[in-house]
Amino acid sequence: MGKVTSISIQKGGPGKTTVCRNLGEEVSEAGNKVLLIDNDPQGNLTKAILSNELPSEMIKVTDRITFCSKKVLPGVSNAFWLYEKDEMPEPLKVREDLYIIGATKHLAEIGTKSVNCVYDFKDKIEVLALEFDHVFIDCPPSAGTLQTSAHGASDYIVIPTELNEDSIDGVKQQIQSALLNRKHLNPTLNVLGILVNGKDSHKINIEEFYLDNLKEVYGDKLFEVIITYSVKVSEARSFNKTIRQHVPKSAQAKQFLALSREFLDRIKR
């Protein structure tokens, strides 16, 4: 059975989607069959890979007319179906050894469902994990049903953070939530590591202060690899590419490659 990893922090902004996409693709490039799951109604991971013009596998327009417009439904490869008891989404092939189950705004409806959908999600992830070496789940930034479902179905959590007070608080809150989920929902859940993302390449005093704080509090839970800031990362996303596809010789491309190796090594250990 493949390993399931949630990319998660209880704060918007530290680059969960960028980390999920680049790490997932690098792990795939290393010879693993990888499934990416967009578990956020904003659908940023889906759009980063497939662009804004989503295929019918993600969203489909029916002939039914509702309130003077055609009804729009989630497609067969939409994460919405992970929460529906008698439905199973079909992973969409992006390229060799890389697949995605995407998200649209329909996923926001999950918050109104009963708690049973958390267990439906877990059951379906277990089935999907039989087909893949690694499953990566891009989580929303709040501790609601969607994030709880992801943690309940995951072996590991990777927590990306920026070096500022709000993000450091988000790390603390995420770890507290993970411990609760481990106690009550998923006893095998582990925090694989905390990843510093978007650090200035120069030594900025306040960033160095927060980095030292992370090292002191979390020790070897902190990934050795640090992803530094570059506008090229945003450019790559705009072009629906990873940073290594966009600028293969950049520092960030080398960093994400090193991250994938450290990630795989941590799982082996």
N, C-alpha and C positions, 0 to 999 in steps of 0.2 A: 504493500500500500504506500502511496506517495505521501510526502510530508505537506502539511497545510500550515501556511504562515500568514497571519494578519499583519498588515502594515497599518499602524494605528497610534494615534495620540489624541487626547481630548483637547484639541485646539486646532483652529484652522491656520494654514499658512506655512508650516514647516516642510511642506513638499512631499506629503504622503504619496500622491499620485505619481510624481516624478520618480520617487524612489521605487515604488511598486513596478512601474513600467520598465525603468532602466535595469533594476535588479532582476526582474523576471526575464527580460530578454537576454541578459548576460548569462543567467543560469541555463536558459534554453540553448544559447550558443555553445555552452560547455558540454552539450550532448545530452541534455535532459528534455523530456517531454513536459511542457509547462502549460498550465491553465491559469489565466488571469481572470479574476472575478471582480467586476465593478459593483461594489455594495453600497454605493452612495447615489442618492437620487439626482445629484447634480450631473452625474455621468461624465465626469472629467476624464477618467481613464478611457472610457469608450470613445469619446471624441478625440482624445490624443492619439489613438491608434487608427480610428476609422474615419476621422474628420467629422464635420458638422452634418454632412449629408449621410445620415445613417441608413444602412441597408434594411431591407424588409425583415431580415433575421432579428433586428433589434426593435423595430417599430413598424407597424403596418396600419395603413388607412383602409377602413372598410367602406362598403357602399351604404352603410347605415347613416342616416342623417340625425344628428342630435344638436338641438339648439342652433339650427341653421348652418351647421358645419358637419363634415364627415367625422365619424367616430374613429379615434386613434387608439390602437391596442398594442400591448407589448408583443414583440415577435418571439419566435421560438428560441432565440438565443439570449433572451432577456432574463436578468437575475430575479425579476418579479416572480417567475415560476418556481424559484427555489423555496418560496414560502407557501406555495399552494399545494395542498395535500396530495392531490391526484395528478399533478403535472410534473414533468421533468424537462428542464431546458436542454437544448442541444448546443454544445460548445461550437463556436464558429472558428474555422481554421483561418489564421492570419498568414502563416507561412509554415514551413516544415518545422514540426515540434513546438509550435506556439499557437495557442488557442485562446479565445476570450468568450466569457459570458458577460455581456454588457448591461448597462443600466440606462433607464430614462426616468422621467418624473413619476412614472407609475409606481416606482419603488417607495415613494413617500407614503403610499396608501398602507404600507405594512404596519405602520405605527398604530393603526386602528384595529388590527387583528388581535386575536386571542394569543395568549402566551404559547399555545401549542405550535405556532408557526416557528418558534425557536427550535423546537425539536424536529419539525419537518425539514428545516434548513440543515440541521446537523446530519440527519439521515441521508439527505441527498448529497452532501459534501463527501460523506463516507463512500457513497457509490462512485462519485466522480474521481475520488482519490485512487480508486483501483485502476483507473485508466491513465493516470499521469504520475510522473516522478515528483513534481512539485506543483502545488496550488497556492497562488498568492491572492489574498483578498484585500482590496483597497477599501478601507473603512471610512465612514463619515466621522466628523470631529466631535460627536456628542455621544454620551453613554445611554443611548436608547435601545430599542429593539434590534435595530440593524447591527449595531456594534456588538451587543450582547450575543446575538446569533453567531457572528463571525468568531468571537472568542470561544463560544461554546463548541465550535466545530474545529478549532485550530490546535495544532501541536505547539506552535510558537507564536510569539508576538515580536515584531521589530518596531521600535519606537523612534521615529525620526524627530529631531529637535533642532531648533535654531538656538543661538547663544544669546538669549535675552530672558528677562524675568518671566514673562508670560509663558514662553515655551517650557522653561524649566518647571514652572508650576504645572503645566500640562503633562509633563513626564510623570511627576509625582502623582497626579490624579489618575493617570492611566494605569500606573502600577497598582494603585489602590483598587481600582476597578477590576484589574486582572486578577488580583488576589481574591477578591470576592467571587468572581466568576469561577476561579479555580476551586474555591471552597464549596460552592453551591451547585455548580453546573458541569465543570470539566476539570477533574482532578489531575489530568495529564498536561494541562496548559503551562507553558514556561515562557518567561521573557528571555528571548534569545539574545537580545542586545539593544542598546541605545545608540542611535546613529546621529552624529553631528552633521547637519546638512546646511549648506549655504554660508559657511564661515568665510570671512574676509581672508584673502591670501596673505595679507599683511597682519602683523601682530597688533590687534586693537585691544587696549587695556581692559575694557569692559568685557569683551568676548573671552579674553584669557582668564579673567576672574570667574566667569561662569563655567568655562571649560575645566578649570581647576576644581570648582565646586562639584561638577559632575564626576570627576575622577575620584574625589574624596568620598562622595556619598555612594557611588555605584561601582567603583573599582573596575574589575574586569568585565562587568556587564556592558561597559562602553566599548563599542567597536574601535579597533585600532585605526581603521581607515576613517578619514574625515573628508567629506565632500565640500570643496570650496565653491564660493559663489562665482558665477560667470553668466553674462547675458546670453551666451551661446546655448545654455541649457534651455532658456525660454524660447530662443530661436528654434531649437530642435523640436520642441513641442509644437510650435506653430506650423512646422513643416511635417508634422506627424512622424517624427523620427526620434530615435534615441540619440543621446549626445554622441555616442561612438559612430553612429551612422551619419550624423551631421558633421562633426568635427573629430575624426578618429584619432588625431594626434594631440588633442587638447588634454590639459591636466585632468579635467573632469571625466573624460573618457577613460583615462588610465585609472582614476579613482573608482569609478563604478565597476570596472573590470576587477580591480583588487578587492572591492567590496563583495563581489559575487564569490570570489575564491575564499575570502574569510567567512562568508555566510555558510558555504558548503562545508568548510573545515569545522566550523562550530557545530553544525548538525552531526557530523561524523563523530565528534568528540562527546 
